Amino acid sequence: MSRCTVHPATADDLDPEEVLELYRSVGWTGYTDRPAVLAAALAGSTHLVVARTGDGVLAGLARVVSDRATIAYLQDVLVHPDQQRRGLGAALITAALAPFTGVRQQVLLTDDEPGSRAFYTALGWAEVGADEPRLRAYVRIVD
Ligand SMILES: CC(C)(COP(=O)(O)OP(=O)(O)OC[C@H]1O[C@@H](n2cnc3c(N)ncnc32)[C@H](O)[C@@H]1OP(=O)(O)O)[C@@H](O)C(=O)NCCC(=O)NCCS
């Protein structure tokens, strides 16, 4: 694959099958098992950015859900395995959060996985409890 570029997109810019292929490539079956939910998630995101190879292949995606004033929630950052460790994940986060630089709370929730932890801490994100003892994070997963 050739060098990638990162840019904003809308859900309408994306072929549902290329999106599913990207999510499949990182094993995110929670989305790929529910394509209609994934399509609604992309359409409902406040800001969506993608990475494409020079050949136009979808190589990565990140999206933010936000009120544009007090919170920007980074939901999904994924890079195709063929393109990982080339700075694309970092570039996607920078582009995804670019419209929200004045927003104080920039948050995310992710799996307890060493690669993810290394990635987010390398980019300056603090883990609640471990790196950021002043805060607590609470979540309710409704299955
Ligand atoms: C996590 C993910 C998005 C990182 O994307 P990426 O393009 O490989 O990340 P980058 O190349 O921008 O990495 C930036 C830095 O993060 C750190 N990092 C990234 N992945 C890492 C890993 N697997 N192990 C250790 N450190 C890692 C490194 O410090 C890296 O800099 P370096 O390569 O110069 O050492 C990618 O591995 C991925 O899509 N994983 C599957 C989906 C996922 O788990 N997403 C995160 C949760 S939402």
The ligand as an SDF file (V2000), in Angstrom:
LIG
                    3D

 48 50  0  0  0  0  0  0  0  0999 V2000
   -4.3050    1.4530   18.4860 C   0  0  0  0  0  0  0  0  0  0  0  0
   -4.0910    1.8050   17.0030 C   0  0  0  0  0  0  0  0  0  0  0  0
   -5.2220    2.7360   16.5550 C   0  0  0  0  0  0  0  0  0  0  0  0
   -2.7410    2.5190   16.8530 C   0  0  0  0  0  0  0  0  0  0  0  0
   -2.6120    2.9450   15.5000 O   0  0  0  0  0  0  0  0  0  0  0  0
   -1.1720    3.1220   14.8400 P   0  0  0  0  0  0  0  0  0  0  0  0
   -1.3600    3.8000   13.5410 O   0  0  0  0  0  0  0  0  0  0  0  0
   -0.4580    1.8310   14.8340 O   0  0  0  0  0  0  0  0  0  0  0  0
   -0.4910    4.0850   15.9060 O   0  0  0  0  0  0  0  0  0  0  0  0
    0.7470    5.0730   15.6620 P   0  0  0  0  0  0  0  0  0  0  0  0
    1.6490    4.5120   14.6230 O   0  0  0  0  0  0  0  0  0  0  0  0
    0.2210    6.4460   15.4460 O   0  0  0  0  0  0  0  0  0  0  0  0
    1.4460    4.9790   17.0930 O   0  0  0  0  0  0  0  0  0  0  0  0
    1.8430    6.1230   17.8240 C   0  0  0  0  0  0  0  0  0  0  0  0
    2.6160    5.6370   19.0440 C   0  0  0  0  0  0  0  0  0  0  0  0
    1.7560    4.9030   19.9200 O   0  0  0  0  0  0  0  0  0  0  0  0
    2.4970    3.8110   20.5100 C   0  0  0  0  0  0  0  0  0  0  0  0
    1.9090    2.5410   20.0490 N   0  0  0  0  0  0  0  0  0  0  0  0
    0.9790    2.3620   19.0910 C   0  0  0  0  0  0  0  0  0  0  0  0
    0.6330    1.0600   18.9880 N   0  0  0  0  0  0  0  0  0  0  0  0
    1.3830    0.4060   19.9090 C   0  0  0  0  0  0  0  0  0  0  0  0
    1.4890   -0.9630   20.2790 C   0  0  0  0  0  0  0  0  0  0  0  0
    0.7500   -1.9270   19.6940 N   0  0  0  0  0  0  0  0  0  0  0  0
    2.3560   -1.2910   21.2440 N   0  0  0  0  0  0  0  0  0  0  0  0
    3.1170   -0.3520   21.8600 C   0  0  0  0  0  0  0  0  0  0  0  0
    3.0610    0.9740   21.5530 N   0  0  0  0  0  0  0  0  0  0  0  0
    2.1910    1.3400   20.5810 C   0  0  0  0  0  0  0  0  0  0  0  0
    3.9360    3.9610   20.0370 C   0  0  0  0  0  0  0  0  0  0  0  0
    4.6020    4.7850   20.9680 O   0  0  0  0  0  0  0  0  0  0  0  0
    3.7390    4.6870   18.7190 C   0  0  0  0  0  0  0  0  0  0  0  0
    4.8800    5.3930   18.3100 O   0  0  0  0  0  0  0  0  0  0  0  0
    6.1080    4.5990   17.6020 P   0  0  0  0  0  0  0  0  0  0  0  0
    5.5260    3.6870   16.5620 O   0  0  0  0  0  0  0  0  0  0  0  0
    6.9370    5.7120   17.0370 O   0  0  0  0  0  0  0  0  0  0  0  0
    6.7740    3.8240   18.6970 O   0  0  0  0  0  0  0  0  0  0  0  0
   -4.0440    0.5250   16.1240 C   0  0  0  0  0  0  0  0  0  0  0  0
   -3.1270   -0.3940   16.6850 O   0  0  0  0  0  0  0  0  0  0  0  0
   -5.3980   -0.1530   15.9870 C   0  0  0  0  0  0  0  0  0  0  0  0
   -6.1850    0.1990   15.1160 O   0  0  0  0  0  0  0  0  0  0  0  0
   -5.6570   -1.1530   16.8330 N   0  0  0  0  0  0  0  0  0  0  0  0
   -6.9230   -1.8700   16.7730 C   0  0  0  0  0  0  0  0  0  0  0  0
   -8.0760   -1.0040   17.2200 C   0  0  0  0  0  0  0  0  0  0  0  0
   -7.8540   -0.4230   18.6120 C   0  0  0  0  0  0  0  0  0  0  0  0
   -7.5230   -1.1480   19.5560 O   0  0  0  0  0  0  0  0  0  0  0  0
   -8.0430    0.8960   18.7340 N   0  0  0  0  0  0  0  0  0  0  0  0
   -7.8020    1.6040   19.9940 C   0  0  0  0  0  0  0  0  0  0  0  0
   -8.9550    1.5600   20.8890 C   0  0  0  0  0  0  0  0  0  0  0  0
  -10.2830    2.6200   20.3590 S   0  0  0  0  0  0  0  0  0  0  0  0
  1  2  1  0
  2  3  1  0
  2  4  1  0
  2 36  1  0
  4  5  1  0
  5  6  1  0
  6  7  2  0
  6  8  1  0
  6  9  1  0
  9 10  1  0
 10 11  2  0
 10 12  1  0
 10 13  1  0
 13 14  1  0
 14 15  1  0
 15 16  1  0
 15 30  1  0
 16 17  1  0
 17 18  1  0
 17 28  1  0
 18 19  1  0
 18 27  1  0
 19 20  2  0
 20 21  1  0
 21 22  1  0
 21 27  2  0
 22 23  1  0
 22 24  2  0
 24 25  1  0
 25 26  2  0
 26 27  1  0
 28 29  1  0
 28 30  1  0
 30 31  1  0
 31 32  1  0
 32 33  2  0
 32 34  1  0
 32 35  1  0
 36 37  1  0
 36 38  1  0
 38 39  2  0
 38 40  1  0
 40 41  1  0
 41 42  1  0
 42 43  1  0
 43 44  2  0
 43 45  1  0
 45 46  1  0
 46 47  1  0
 47 48  1  0
M  END
$$$$
